[in-house]
Amino acid sequence: MKIRLLLVGKIENGHIKALAELYCERISHYAAIEIDVIRPEKIKNMTVAELLKREGERILAKLSTAEYTVVCEKGGKQFSSEEYAAFFDRLAAQGRKQVTFVIGGPLGIANKVQKEADEQLSLSRMTFPHELVAVVLLEQIYRAHTILRGENYHK
């Protein structure tokens, strides 16, 4: 199964970028992985609703009905690491060829994108910068694959 992260805004912090690259490399031993970046809107002379609408349109243009889409949102479903591994196992059993995780920008993600998604995922009820969300998500994707393979990484 191919895994894609669709981020609003690129990872700028060098330390965080290095961690993201490390986990992408680790994940690549189990699945194809890709990070795709959507250009964020500049926050000037527009309302938050208009900004989210514009970013949401760009996100939706990058999505296909063939892929399983998961929006990262603090109000979404929370999993334990084992439940998250079972989630990937279930998608594979359903014959899903690709899962795309959408991570919004600093002001969140458009309601329309949330409604179009197959699932909403919460990594925490806390709010984090999108760069950190990407790294935590990548680490959990890696952990899920090691759990499914019975490897020692997950303790």
C-alpha positions as CSV (number, residue, x, y, z in Angstrom):
1,M,0.0,0.0,0.0
2,K,1.3,3.5,-0.8
3,I,1.2,6.1,1.9
4,R,1.1,9.8,1.2
5,L,1.2,12.7,3.6
6,L,-0.4,15.9,2.1
7,L,0.8,18.9,4.1
8,V,-0.3,22.5,4.0
9,G,3.1,24.1,4.2
10,K,6.5,22.5,4.0
11,I,8.6,21.4,6.9
12,E,11.0,24.3,7.4
13,N,12.8,23.4,10.6
14,G,15.9,21.4,9.8
15,H,15.8,19.2,12.8
16,I,12.2,18.3,12.3
17,K,12.8,17.8,8.6
18,A,15.6,15.4,9.4
19,L,13.3,13.3,11.6
20,A,10.6,13.2,8.9
21,E,13.2,12.0,6.4
22,L,14.5,9.4,8.9
23,Y,11.0,8.0,9.4
24,C,10.2,8.1,5.6
25,E,13.3,6.0,5.0
26,R,12.3,3.5,7.7
27,I,8.7,3.3,6.4
28,S,10.0,2.7,2.8
29,H,11.1,-0.8,3.9
30,Y,7.4,-1.6,4.3
31,A,5.5,0.6,2.0
32,A,6.0,3.4,-0.6
33,I,5.9,6.7,1.2
34,E,5.5,10.3,-0.2
35,I,5.2,13.7,1.3
36,D,3.3,16.2,-0.9
37,V,3.1,19.8,0.0
38,I,0.3,22.3,-0.7
39,R,1.2,25.9,-0.7
40,P,-0.3,27.7,2.3
41,E,-2.2,30.9,1.8
42,K,-0.6,34.1,3.1
43,I,-2.6,35.5,6.0
44,K,-3.3,39.0,4.8
45,N,-6.4,40.8,3.8
46,M,-8.7,37.7,4.0
47,T,-10.8,36.1,6.7
48,V,-9.8,32.7,8.2
49,A,-12.8,31.2,6.5
50,E,-11.6,32.4,3.1
51,L,-8.1,31.2,3.8
52,L,-9.3,27.8,4.7
53,K,-11.6,27.6,1.7
54,R,-8.7,28.4,-0.7
55,E,-6.4,25.9,1.0
56,G,-9.2,23.4,1.1
57,E,-9.8,23.7,-2.7
58,R,-6.1,23.0,-3.3
59,I,-6.2,20.0,-1.0
60,L,-9.3,18.6,-2.7
61,A,-7.8,19.1,-6.1
62,K,-4.9,16.7,-5.0
63,L,-7.2,14.0,-3.8
64,S,-8.8,11.1,-5.6
65,T,-11.7,8.9,-4.8
66,A,-9.5,5.9,-5.3
67,E,-7.4,6.7,-2.2
68,Y,-8.5,6.3,1.4
69,T,-8.3,9.8,2.9
70,V,-7.6,10.5,6.5
71,V,-7.7,14.1,7.8
72,C,-5.6,14.8,10.9
73,E,-7.9,16.8,13.2
74,K,-7.9,17.1,17.0
75,G,-11.6,16.1,17.1
76,G,-11.0,12.9,15.2
77,K,-10.7,9.3,16.3
78,Q,-7.9,8.4,18.6
79,F,-6.1,5.1,18.4
80,S,-3.6,3.2,20.6
81,S,-0.5,2.2,18.6
82,E,-1.9,-1.4,18.4
83,E,-5.3,-0.1,17.2
84,Y,-3.5,2.0,14.6
85,A,-1.6,-1.0,13.4
86,A,-4.9,-2.9,13.1
87,F,-6.3,0.1,11.1
88,F,-3.5,-0.4,8.5
89,D,-4.1,-4.1,8.5
90,R,-7.8,-3.5,7.8
91,L,-7.0,-1.1,4.9
92,A,-4.7,-3.7,3.4
93,A,-7.3,-6.5,3.8
94,Q,-9.8,-4.2,2.0
95,G,-7.4,-4.0,-0.9
96,R,-6.7,-0.3,-0.5
97,K,-3.9,0.7,-2.8
98,Q,-3.2,4.2,-1.2
99,V,-3.9,6.0,2.0
100,T,-3.5,9.8,2.2
101,F,-3.1,11.6,5.4
102,V,-4.0,15.3,5.2
103,I,-2.4,17.8,7.7
104,G,-3.7,21.3,7.6
105,G,-1.8,24.5,8.2
106,P,-1.6,26.7,11.2
107,L,-5.2,27.8,11.1
108,G,-6.6,24.3,10.6
109,I,-8.4,22.6,7.7
110,A,-11.5,23.5,5.8
111,N,-14.7,21.8,6.9
112,K,-15.3,20.6,3.3
113,V,-12.1,18.7,3.4
114,Q,-13.0,17.1,6.7
115,K,-16.4,16.1,5.3
116,E,-14.9,14.6,2.1
117,A,-12.4,12.5,4.1
118,D,-13.0,8.8,4.8
119,E,-11.8,9.2,8.3
120,Q,-10.7,11.8,10.8
121,L,-7.7,11.0,13.0
122,S,-6.5,12.7,16.2
123,L,-3.0,12.2,17.4
124,S,-3.9,14.2,20.6
125,R,-6.5,16.6,21.9
126,M,-3.7,19.1,22.1
127,T,-2.8,21.4,19.2
128,F,0.6,21.0,17.6
129,P,2.5,22.7,14.7
130,H,1.8,20.9,11.4
131,E,5.6,20.0,11.2
132,L,5.4,18.1,14.5
133,V,2.2,16.4,13.5
134,A,3.9,15.1,10.4
135,V,6.8,13.7,12.4
136,V,4.5,12.1,15.0
137,L,2.3,10.7,12.3
138,L,5.3,9.2,10.4
139,E,6.7,7.7,13.6
140,Q,3.3,6.1,14.3
141,I,3.1,4.8,10.7
142,Y,6.5,3.2,11.2
143,R,5.5,1.8,14.6
144,A,2.3,0.3,13.1
145,H,4.3,-1.5,10.5
146,T,6.7,-2.9,13.0
147,I,3.8,-4.1,15.2
148,L,2.2,-5.8,12.2
149,R,5.5,-7.6,11.5
150,G,6.1,-8.5,15.2
151,E,9.4,-6.6,15.2
152,N,11.1,-5.3,18.4
153,Y,10.7,-1.5,17.8
154,H,7.3,-1.3,19.6
155,K,7.6,-2.0,23.3
